[in-house]
């Protein structure tokens, strides 16, 4: 199935979850995840099912002041 991760198109198997998308892009913590603009808490990453054409944003924290 086709998903968009940080504005790039990827293919994932049907029935994939957020952790599959994170592995695909080799995401390194810390980060926050949103699917279709909905925040997904870390404890739900392994259970949050993805669908065709989902828009996933993986956002790293910004430090400074």
PyMOL Python script that loads the backbone (N, CA, C, O; Angstrom):
from pymol import cmd

cmd.read_pdbstr("""\
ATOM      1  N   UNK A   1       0.848  -1.177   0.000  1.00  0.00           N
ATOM      2  CA  UNK A   1       0.000   0.000   0.000  1.00  0.00           C
ATOM      3  C   UNK A   1       0.885   1.228   0.000  1.00  0.00           C
ATOM      4  O   UNK A   1       2.007   1.202   0.507  1.00  0.00           O
ATOM      5  N   UNK A   2       0.376   2.297  -0.569  1.00  0.00           N
ATOM      6  CA  UNK A   2       1.106   3.553  -0.682  1.00  0.00           C
ATOM      7  C   UNK A   2       0.824   4.429   0.534  1.00  0.00           C
ATOM      8  O   UNK A   2      -0.329   4.632   0.912  1.00  0.00           O
ATOM      9  N   UNK A   3       1.895   4.945   1.141  1.00  0.00           N
ATOM     10  CA  UNK A   3       1.776   5.924   2.228  1.00  0.00           C
ATOM     11  C   UNK A   3       2.760   7.055   1.945  1.00  0.00           C
ATOM     12  O   UNK A   3       3.711   6.887   1.183  1.00  0.00           O
ATOM     13  N   UNK A   4       2.525   8.189   2.556  1.00  0.00           N
ATOM     14  CA  UNK A   4       3.412   9.343   2.435  1.00  0.00           C
ATOM     15  C   UNK A   4       4.035   9.573   3.811  1.00  0.00           C
ATOM     16  O   UNK A   4       3.324   9.786   4.793  1.00  0.00           O
ATOM     17  N   UNK A   5       5.370   9.529   3.875  1.00  0.00           N
ATOM     18  CA  UNK A   5       6.077   9.770   5.127  1.00  0.00           C
ATOM     19  C   UNK A   5       6.958  11.001   4.924  1.00  0.00           C
ATOM     20  O   UNK A   5       7.850  11.011   4.076  1.00  0.00           O
ATOM     21  N   UNK A   6       6.692  12.026   5.710  1.00  0.00           N
ATOM     22  CA  UNK A   6       7.435  13.292   5.599  1.00  0.00           C
ATOM     23  C   UNK A   6       7.508  13.754   4.143  1.00  0.00           C
ATOM     24  O   UNK A   6       8.565  14.150   3.653  1.00  0.00           O
ATOM     25  N   UNK A   7       6.377  13.695   3.476  1.00  0.00           N
ATOM     26  CA  UNK A   7       6.178  14.183   2.111  1.00  0.00           C
ATOM     27  C   UNK A   7       6.860  13.337   1.039  1.00  0.00           C
ATOM     28  O   UNK A   7       6.967  13.772  -0.107  1.00  0.00           O
ATOM     29  N   UNK A   8       7.324  12.133   1.389  1.00  0.00           N
ATOM     30  CA  UNK A   8       7.893  11.210   0.411  1.00  0.00           C
ATOM     31  C   UNK A   8       7.021   9.965   0.329  1.00  0.00           C
ATOM     32  O   UNK A   8       6.521   9.485   1.346  1.00  0.00           O
ATOM     33  N   UNK A   9       6.842   9.449  -0.865  1.00  0.00           N
ATOM     34  CA  UNK A   9       5.982   8.293  -1.090  1.00  0.00           C
ATOM     35  C   UNK A   9       6.750   6.989  -0.840  1.00  0.00           C
ATOM     36  O   UNK A   9       7.887   6.829  -1.283  1.00  0.00           O
ATOM     37  N   UNK A  10       6.102   6.061  -0.121  1.00  0.00           N
ATOM     38  CA  UNK A  10       6.682   4.749   0.166  1.00  0.00           C
ATOM     39  C   UNK A  10       5.622   3.679  -0.047  1.00  0.00           C
ATOM     40  O   UNK A  10       4.423   3.960  -0.047  1.00  0.00           O
ATOM     41  N   UNK A  11       6.084   2.451  -0.229  1.00  0.00           N
ATOM     42  CA  UNK A  11       5.201   1.291  -0.296  1.00  0.00           C
ATOM     43  C   UNK A  11       5.398   0.461   0.971  1.00  0.00           C
ATOM     44  O   UNK A  11       6.529   0.174   1.365  1.00  0.00           O
ATOM     45  N   UNK A  12       4.310   0.086   1.592  1.00  0.00           N
ATOM     46  CA  UNK A  12       4.325  -0.782   2.766  1.00  0.00           C
ATOM     47  C   UNK A  12       3.347  -1.924   2.532  1.00  0.00           C
ATOM     48  O   UNK A  12       2.394  -1.773   1.767  1.00  0.00           O
ATOM     49  N   UNK A  13       3.570  -3.061   3.177  1.00  0.00           N
ATOM     50  CA  UNK A  13       2.593  -4.152   3.068  1.00  0.00           C
ATOM     51  C   UNK A  13       1.249  -3.751   3.669  1.00  0.00           C
ATOM     52  O   UNK A  13       1.185  -2.929   4.583  1.00  0.00           O
ATOM     53  N   UNK A  14       0.184  -4.337   3.147  1.00  0.00           N
ATOM     54  CA  UNK A  14      -1.146  -4.144   3.725  1.00  0.00           C
ATOM     55  C   UNK A  14      -1.078  -4.603   5.181  1.00  0.00           C
ATOM     56  O   UNK A  14      -0.337  -5.529   5.508  1.00  0.00           O
ATOM     57  N   UNK A  15      -1.841  -3.964   6.041  1.00  0.00           N
ATOM     58  CA  UNK A  15      -1.899  -4.242   7.480  1.00  0.00           C
ATOM     59  C   UNK A  15      -0.643  -3.779   8.214  1.00  0.00           C
ATOM     60  O   UNK A  15      -0.311  -4.315   9.271  1.00  0.00           O
ATOM     61  N   UNK A  16       0.051  -2.794   7.665  1.00  0.00           N
ATOM     62  CA  UNK A  16       1.208  -2.223   8.353  1.00  0.00           C
ATOM     63  C   UNK A  16       0.740  -1.286   9.458  1.00  0.00           C
ATOM     64  O   UNK A  16      -0.389  -0.797   9.450  1.00  0.00           O
ATOM     65  N   UNK A  17       1.641  -1.049  10.408  1.00  0.00           N
ATOM     66  CA  UNK A  17       1.374  -0.150  11.532  1.00  0.00           C
ATOM     67  C   UNK A  17       2.442   0.938  11.549  1.00  0.00           C
ATOM     68  O   UNK A  17       3.389   0.900  10.763  1.00  0.00           O
ATOM     69  N   UNK A  18       2.289   1.900  12.441  1.00  0.00           N
ATOM     70  CA  UNK A  18       3.212   3.029  12.516  1.00  0.00           C
ATOM     71  C   UNK A  18       4.656   2.562  12.681  1.00  0.00           C
ATOM     72  O   UNK A  18       5.550   3.122  12.047  1.00  0.00           O
ATOM     73  N   UNK A  19       4.905   1.563  13.507  1.00  0.00           N
ATOM     74  CA  UNK A  19       6.290   1.101  13.699  1.00  0.00           C
ATOM     75  C   UNK A  19       6.905   0.603  12.392  1.00  0.00           C
ATOM     76  O   UNK A  19       8.117   0.716  12.209  1.00  0.00           O
ATOM     77  N   UNK A  20       6.109   0.061  11.491  1.00  0.00           N
ATOM     78  CA  UNK A  20       6.622  -0.367  10.186  1.00  0.00           C
ATOM     79  C   UNK A  20       7.108   0.842   9.381  1.00  0.00           C
ATOM     80  O   UNK A  20       8.163   0.788   8.749  1.00  0.00           O
ATOM     81  N   UNK A  21       6.352   1.909   9.404  1.00  0.00           N
ATOM     82  CA  UNK A  21       6.752   3.131   8.695  1.00  0.00           C
ATOM     83  C   UNK A  21       8.006   3.733   9.315  1.00  0.00           C
ATOM     84  O   UNK A  21       8.883   4.216   8.598  1.00  0.00           O
ATOM     85  N   UNK A  22       8.097   3.707  10.636  1.00  0.00           N
ATOM     86  CA  UNK A  22       9.281   4.236  11.315  1.00  0.00           C
ATOM     87  C   UNK A  22      10.521   3.424  10.955  1.00  0.00           C
ATOM     88  O   UNK A  22      11.595   3.991  10.752  1.00  0.00           O
ATOM     89  N   UNK A  23      10.384   2.112  10.876  1.00  0.00           N
ATOM     90  CA  UNK A  23      11.507   1.251  10.488  1.00  0.00           C
ATOM     91  C   UNK A  23      11.913   1.523   9.043  1.00  0.00           C
ATOM     92  O   UNK A  23      13.099   1.508   8.715  1.00  0.00           O
ATOM     93  N   UNK A  24      10.942   1.767   8.192  1.00  0.00           N
ATOM     94  CA  UNK A  24      11.194   2.022   6.776  1.00  0.00           C
ATOM     95  C   UNK A  24      12.103   3.236   6.578  1.00  0.00           C
ATOM     96  O   UNK A  24      12.971   3.229   5.705  1.00  0.00           O
ATOM     97  N   UNK A  25      11.905   4.269   7.383  1.00  0.00           N
ATOM     98  CA  UNK A  25      12.718   5.480   7.245  1.00  0.00           C
ATOM     99  C   UNK A  25      13.873   5.508   8.249  1.00  0.00           C
ATOM    100  O   UNK A  25      14.603   6.495   8.329  1.00  0.00           O
ATOM    101  N   UNK A  26      14.036   4.433   9.008  1.00  0.00           N
ATOM    102  CA  UNK A  26      15.113   4.321   9.996  1.00  0.00           C
ATOM    103  C   UNK A  26      15.094   5.478  10.991  1.00  0.00           C
ATOM    104  O   UNK A  26      16.129   6.080  11.277  1.00  0.00           O
ATOM    105  N   UNK A  27      13.916   5.780  11.510  1.00  0.00           N
ATOM    106  CA  UNK A  27      13.735   6.888  12.456  1.00  0.00           C
ATOM    107  C   UNK A  27      14.464   6.608  13.766  1.00  0.00           C
ATOM    108  O   UNK A  27      14.411   5.500  14.300  1.00  0.00           O
ATOM    109  N   UNK A  28      15.138   7.620  14.265  1.00  0.00           N
ATOM    110  CA  UNK A  28      15.863   7.533  15.531  1.00  0.00           C
ATOM    111  C   UNK A  28      15.198   8.445  16.557  1.00  0.00           C
ATOM    112  O   UNK A  28      14.991   9.628  16.289  1.00  0.00           O
ATOM    113  N   UNK A  29      14.858   7.900  17.745  1.00  0.00           N
ATOM    114  CA  UNK A  29      14.229   8.736  18.777  1.00  0.00           C
ATOM    115  C   UNK A  29      15.180   9.851  19.211  1.00  0.00           C
ATOM    116  O   UNK A  29      16.395   9.707  19.070  1.00  0.00           O
ATOM    117  N   UNK A  30      14.663  10.935  19.727  1.00  0.00           N
ATOM    118  CA  UNK A  30      13.250  11.202  20.009  1.00  0.00           C
ATOM    119  C   UNK A  30      12.527  11.762  18.781  1.00  0.00           C
ATOM    120  O   UNK A  30      13.121  12.440  17.943  1.00  0.00           O
ATOM    121  N   UNK A  31      11.247  11.464  18.703  1.00  0.00           N
ATOM    122  CA  UNK A  31      10.404  11.982  17.637  1.00  0.00           C
ATOM    123  C   UNK A  31       8.951  11.881  18.070  1.00  0.00           C
ATOM    124  O   UNK A  31       8.602  11.140  18.989  1.00  0.00           O
ATOM    125  N   UNK A  32       8.112  12.649  17.382  1.00  0.00           N
ATOM    126  CA  UNK A  32       6.657  12.563  17.551  1.00  0.00           C
ATOM    127  C   UNK A  32       6.095  12.128  16.205  1.00  0.00           C
ATOM    128  O   UNK A  32       6.685  12.404  15.160  1.00  0.00           O
ATOM    129  N   UNK A  33       4.950  11.446  16.232  1.00  0.00           N
ATOM    130  CA  UNK A  33       4.346  10.936  15.007  1.00  0.00           C
ATOM    131  C   UNK A  33       2.900  11.412  14.912  1.00  0.00           C
ATOM    132  O   UNK A  33       2.155  11.402  15.891  1.00  0.00           O
ATOM    133  N   UNK A  34       2.528  11.830  13.703  1.00  0.00           N
ATOM    134  CA  UNK A  34       1.136  12.166  13.403  1.00  0.00           C
ATOM    135  C   UNK A  34       0.744  11.434  12.128  1.00  0.00           C
ATOM    136  O   UNK A  34       1.519  11.359  11.175  1.00  0.00           O
ATOM    137  N   UNK A  35      -0.467  10.897  12.124  1.00  0.00           N
ATOM    138  CA  UNK A  35      -1.019  10.252  10.933  1.00  0.00           C
ATOM    139  C   UNK A  35      -2.263  11.038  10.552  1.00  0.00           C
ATOM    140  O   UNK A  35      -3.204  11.161  11.335  1.00  0.00           O
ATOM    141  N   UNK A  36      -2.248  11.566   9.337  1.00  0.00           N
ATOM    142  CA  UNK A  36      -3.354  12.415   8.863  1.00  0.00           C
ATOM    143  C   UNK A  36      -3.667  13.530   9.855  1.00  0.00           C
ATOM    144  O   UNK A  36      -4.826  13.804  10.168  1.00  0.00           O
ATOM    145  N   UNK A  37      -2.600  14.165  10.340  1.00  0.00           N
ATOM    146  CA  UNK A  37      -2.647  15.289  11.277  1.00  0.00           C
ATOM    147  C   UNK A  37      -3.132  14.917  12.678  1.00  0.00           C
ATOM    148  O   UNK A  37      -3.381  15.805  13.493  1.00  0.00           O
ATOM    149  N   UNK A  38      -3.271  13.631  12.974  1.00  0.00           N
ATOM    150  CA  UNK A  38      -3.678  13.166  14.307  1.00  0.00           C
ATOM    151  C   UNK A  38      -2.448  12.628  15.030  1.00  0.00           C
ATOM    152  O   UNK A  38      -1.799  11.700  14.547  1.00  0.00           O
ATOM    153  N   UNK A  39      -2.122  13.214  16.195  1.00  0.00           N
ATOM    154  CA  UNK A  39      -0.992  12.745  16.999  1.00  0.00           C
ATOM    155  C   UNK A  39      -1.216  11.292  17.409  1.00  0.00           C
ATOM    156  O   UNK A  39      -2.313  10.915  17.823  1.00  0.00           O
ATOM    157  N   UNK A  40      -0.167  10.483  17.289  1.00  0.00           N
ATOM    158  CA  UNK A  40      -0.233   9.076  17.692  1.00  0.00           C
ATOM    159  C   UNK A  40       0.770   8.882  18.834  1.00  0.00           C
ATOM    160  O   UNK A  40       1.977   8.945  18.603  1.00  0.00           O
ATOM    161  N   UNK A  41       0.292   8.646  20.064  1.00  0.00           N
ATOM    162  CA  UNK A  41       1.199   8.443  21.201  1.00  0.00           C
ATOM    163  C   UNK A  41       2.114   7.242  20.984  1.00  0.00           C
ATOM    164  O   UNK A  41       1.744   6.273  20.321  1.00  0.00           O
ATOM    165  N   UNK A  42       3.306   7.323  21.548  1.00  0.00           N
ATOM    166  CA  UNK A  42       4.311   6.267  21.377  1.00  0.00           C
ATOM    167  C   UNK A  42       3.767   4.886  21.742  1.00  0.00           C
ATOM    168  O   UNK A  42       4.069   3.910  21.056  1.00  0.00           O
ATOM    169  N   UNK A  43       2.983   4.787  22.793  1.00  0.00           N
ATOM    170  CA  UNK A  43       2.475   3.481  23.218  1.00  0.00           C
ATOM    171  C   UNK A  43       1.482   2.876  22.223  1.00  0.00           C
ATOM    172  O   UNK A  43       1.121   1.706  22.348  1.00  0.00           O
ATOM    173  N   UNK A  44       1.039   3.660  21.236  1.00  0.00           N
ATOM    174  CA  UNK A  44       0.110   3.150  20.219  1.00  0.00           C
ATOM    175  C   UNK A  44       0.777   2.848  18.875  1.00  0.00           C
ATOM    176  O   UNK A  44       0.118   2.349  17.963  1.00  0.00           O
ATOM    177  N   UNK A  45       2.070   3.143  18.738  1.00  0.00           N
ATOM    178  CA  UNK A  45       2.759   2.963  17.458  1.00  0.00           C
ATOM    179  C   UNK A  45       2.662   1.540  16.922  1.00  0.00           C
ATOM    180  O   UNK A  45       2.498   1.350  15.717  1.00  0.00           O
ATOM    181  N   UNK A  46       2.758   0.543  17.785  1.00  0.00           N
ATOM    182  CA  UNK A  46       2.747  -0.852  17.312  1.00  0.00           C
ATOM    183  C   UNK A  46       1.341  -1.376  17.043  1.00  0.00           C
ATOM    184  O   UNK A  46       1.186  -2.474  16.509  1.00  0.00           O
ATOM    185  N   UNK A  47       0.322  -0.613  17.402  1.00  0.00           N
ATOM    186  CA  UNK A  47      -1.058  -1.062  17.193  1.00  0.00           C
ATOM    187  C   UNK A  47      -1.846  -0.154  16.244  1.00  0.00           C
ATOM    188  O   UNK A  47      -2.962  -0.494  15.852  1.00  0.00           O
ATOM    189  N   UNK A  48      -1.284   0.985  15.875  1.00  0.00           N
ATOM    190  CA  UNK A  48      -1.997   1.959  15.045  1.00  0.00           C
ATOM    191  C   UNK A  48      -1.893   1.540  13.585  1.00  0.00           C
ATOM    192  O   UNK A  48      -0.827   1.658  12.980  1.00  0.00           O
ATOM    193  N   UNK A  49      -2.981   1.055  13.019  1.00  0.00           N
ATOM    194  CA  UNK A  49      -3.008   0.552  11.642  1.00  0.00           C
ATOM    195  C   UNK A  49      -2.957   1.694  10.635  1.00  0.00           C
ATOM    196  O   UNK A  49      -3.578   2.741  10.814  1.00  0.00           O
ATOM    197  N   UNK A  50      -2.201   1.457   9.578  1.00  0.00           N
ATOM    198  CA  UNK A  50      -2.111   2.417   8.492  1.00  0.00           C
ATOM    199  C   UNK A  50      -3.016   1.992   7.348  1.00  0.00           C
ATOM    200  O   UNK A  50      -3.321   0.811   7.181  1.00  0.00           O
ATOM    201  N   UNK A  51      -3.440   2.977   6.563  1.00  0.00           N
ATOM    202  CA  UNK A  51      -4.302   2.743   5.410  1.00  0.00           C
ATOM    203  C   UNK A  51      -3.675   3.345   4.164  1.00  0.00           C
ATOM    204  O   UNK A  51      -2.797   4.205   4.244  1.00  0.00           O
ATOM    205  N   UNK A  52      -4.139   2.881   3.020  1.00  0.00           N
ATOM    206  CA  UNK A  52      -3.693   3.421   1.736  1.00  0.00           C
ATOM    207  C   UNK A  52      -3.791   4.941   1.740  1.00  0.00           C
ATOM    208  O   UNK A  52      -4.805   5.505   2.151  1.00  0.00           O
ATOM    209  N   UNK A  53      -2.730   5.601   1.278  1.00  0.00           N
ATOM    210  CA  UNK A  53      -2.647   7.056   1.136  1.00  0.00           C
ATOM    211  C   UNK A  53      -2.585   7.824   2.451  1.00  0.00           C
ATOM    212  O   UNK A  53      -2.789   9.038   2.455  1.00  0.00           O
ATOM    213  N   UNK A  54      -2.309   7.153   3.565  1.00  0.00           N
ATOM    214  CA  UNK A  54      -2.133   7.884   4.818  1.00  0.00           C
ATOM    215  C   UNK A  54      -0.937   8.831   4.706  1.00  0.00           C
ATOM    216  O   UNK A  54       0.058   8.535   4.045  1.00  0.00           O
ATOM    217  N   UNK A  55      -1.069   9.970   5.372  1.00  0.00           N
ATOM    218  CA  UNK A  55      -0.003  10.968   5.434  1.00  0.00           C
ATOM    219  C   UNK A  55       0.609  10.883   6.833  1.00  0.00           C
ATOM    220  O   UNK A  55      -0.058  11.173   7.826  1.00  0.00           O
ATOM    221  N   UNK A  56       1.866  10.489   6.904  1.00  0.00           N
ATOM    222  CA  UNK A  56       2.550  10.294   8.183  1.00  0.00           C
ATOM    223  C   UNK A  56       3.636  11.354   8.317  1.00  0.00           C
ATOM    224  O   UNK A  56       4.439  11.556   7.406  1.00  0.00           O
ATOM    225  N   UNK A  57       3.650  12.023   9.455  1.00  0.00           N
ATOM    226  CA  UNK A  57       4.698  12.999   9.738  1.00  0.00           C
ATOM    227  C   UNK A  57       5.481  12.515  10.954  1.00  0.00           C
ATOM    228  O   UNK A  57       4.905  12.214  12.000  1.00  0.00           O
ATOM    229  N   UNK A  58       6.787  12.447  10.803  1.00  0.00           N
ATOM    230  CA  UNK A  58       7.688  12.090  11.897  1.00  0.00           C
ATOM    231  C   UNK A  58       8.483  13.349  12.187  1.00  0.00           C
ATOM    232  O   UNK A  58       9.244  13.824  11.344  1.00  0.00           O
ATOM    233  N   UNK A  59       8.300  13.885  13.381  1.00  0.00           N
ATOM    234  CA  UNK A  59       8.826  15.197  13.714  1.00  0.00           C
ATOM    235  C   UNK A  59       9.819  15.076  14.861  1.00  0.00           C
ATOM    236  O   UNK A  59       9.494  14.561  15.931  1.00  0.00           O
ATOM    237  N   UNK A  60      11.029  15.556  14.622  1.00  0.00           N
ATOM    238  CA  UNK A  60      12.065  15.570  15.670  1.00  0.00           C
ATOM    239  C   UNK A  60      11.944  16.880  16.469  1.00  0.00           C
ATOM    240  O   UNK A  60      11.595  17.921  15.912  1.00  0.00           O
ATOM    241  N   UNK A  61      12.235  16.818  17.771  1.00  0.00           N
ATOM    242  CA  UNK A  61      12.144  18.046  18.570  1.00  0.00           C
ATOM    243  C   UNK A  61      13.237  19.036  18.158  1.00  0.00           C
ATOM    244  O   UNK A  61      14.310  18.650  17.693  1.00  0.00           O
ATOM    245  N   UNK A  62      12.936  20.295  18.339  1.00  0.00           N
ATOM    246  CA  UNK A  62      13.886  21.349  18.035  1.00  0.00           C
ATOM    247  C   UNK A  62      14.322  21.971  19.355  1.00  0.00           C
ATOM    248  O   UNK A  62      13.490  22.313  20.196  1.00  0.00           O
ATOM    249  N   UNK A  63      15.637  22.115  19.531  1.00  0.00           N
ATOM    250  CA  UNK A  63      16.141  22.729  20.747  1.00  0.00           C
ATOM    251  C   UNK A  63      16.709  24.105  20.435  1.00  0.00           C
ATOM    252  O   UNK A  63      16.983  24.443  19.284  1.00  0.00           O
ATOM    253  N   UNK A  64      16.870  24.857  21.452  1.00  0.00           N
ATOM    254  CA  UNK A  64      17.429  26.202  21.271  1.00  0.00           C
ATOM    255  C   UNK A  64      16.534  27.235  21.922  1.00  0.00           C
ATOM    256  O   UNK A  64      15.551  26.900  22.584  1.00  0.00           O
ATOM    257  N   UNK A  65      16.875  28.452  21.731  1.00  0.00           N
ATOM    258  CA  UNK A  65      16.042  29.459  22.362  1.00  0.00           C
ATOM    259  C   UNK A  65      16.250  30.820  21.877  1.00  0.00           C
ATOM    260  O   UNK A  65      15.593  31.749  22.346  1.00  0.00           O
TER     261      UNK A  65
END
""", "prot")
cmd.dss("prot")
cmd.show_as("cartoon", "prot")
cmd.util.cbc("prot")
cmd.orient("prot")
